[in-house]
Amino acid sequence: MARRTRPISWIKAARKAFETFPRDAQDEYLRALTIAAEGERADIVKP
């Protein structure tokens, strides 16, 4: 079964702020957002 991942929508100011983060942090956060879009919870998220 293929996963249906919802696209991530950005508010312009949030996207601009996100792009100032270090590249490693961006990668980690994007991974967590993708997991959330698939209906799961990433291990870096607080309960």
N, C-alpha and C positions, 0 to 999 in steps of 0.2 A: 504494500500500500504506500503510495507516494504521499509525502507530507504537503499540506497546503499551508504555506507560510503567508500571513498577511503582510502587505507592504507597510513599512514604517513611515508614518506621516510626521513631518517636522513643523514646528512653529519657527518662523524665520530667525528670531532672536536666539532660540534654543539651538538651532543648527549652527549659527555663527559662533556661539559660545563653545559648543561641542568641538568645532573644528580647531579651537585654540588648545585643546587637550593634547598631551603627548600621544604620538601614534600608537604606542603600546596600550595606553588607556583607552583610546578610541576602539581598537580592536577588541579589547575585553568587554567594553560596554556594548558594542554592536553584537557580539556573540550572545550576551545576556538578553538584549532586546529581541534577537532572533528566536531564542529559546522561549521567551515570553509570548512572542507572536504565534508560536506553535502550541501554546496552551500549557506550557510547562513552567517550572521555576528554576532559574540558574542557581548554582551553588554559591555565587557571590552575593545573592540577594538576602537581606535580612527578612525573617518571617514576620 
